[in-house]
């Protein structure tokens, strides 16, 4: 079995502490994930954004080929999930932010 996705492992190791994610669009945000799980190579997570957009739910999933970690959003006024983009970097958020 191939190695687990390095960004997914980093997010999993940091949570439930806040984690700063950078998307392929250049957007960054601080998230707290209440759960993250691996199912073989597949990765999933559920959480909230703490620095903005507090009323929305956020979800992490790996792509079908396990090459990307994708971030989705579901707002209170929306039906279903919309993909925000690929997570290209993840790091522990500073406690003073």
N, C-alpha and C positions, 0 to 999 in steps of 0.2 A: 504494500500500500504506500502511496506517495505521502510526502509530508503534509501536515495540515497547513492551511494558508497562514503566512506569518502575520498579516494584519489581524485576522480573526483570532489567532493565539494571543496577540498583544491585547486586544479588546477584552477577551475572556479573562486574562490574567489581571487586568486593571479593575474590572467591574467587581463589586458595586460602586467603587470609587468613580468620580467623574472622569471622563475621557474626552480629549479633544480630537475630533475627526476632521480631516480635510478631504473634500470631494474632488473629483477630477475637474470640476468647474472652477476650482480655486476657493469655493466657499468653505469656511470653517465654522464649527460650533462645538459647544460643550454639551455632552449627553451623559445621562445616568441610566444604565441598563439594569433593570430589575432581575433579568435572567439572560443568560447566554448558554447555548448548548451546542455540542458537536454530536452529529449522528454520522459515524464514520468520518468522511471528509466534509460533509454538509455542515454548515454553521448557521445558527439562527439566534436572534436576540430581540428583546422587547424593551423599550425604554422611553424616556422623555428628554427633551432638550431643556437645559437649565438656564441658558443665556438668552433665549428668545423663544417665541412660538410655544409657550408653555401649555396651551390647550390641545395640542396635537399629540398623537402617539407616533412613535417611530419604531421601525422594524429593520433588522439586519438579516440578510440572507446571502448565501453564496450563489453564484451563477451556476447554470447547469453543468458547466465544465470545471467548476470549483476554482477558476482562475481569478474571479473577482468577488469582492465583498460589496454588496449593494445596499444602499440605504433607502427605505421607503417611508412615506409619511401618510397619515390619515388624520384629517382634521375633524372637528366636531360637526362641521357643516358639509362634510363630504361623504359620499358613499364609496367605500373601498379604499384602496391604497394607490398612491402615485409614487413612481420611482424618482428620487432626487438625483441619484448618480452613484458612481463607483467611489468607494472609500480608498484613497491612495495613501493616507498616512493616519496613524493613530498614536497618541501619546497621553500619558497621565496628565490631567489638567492640574494646574497649581491650585492649592487650597485657598489662596487669597483672592481668587477671581470670582 
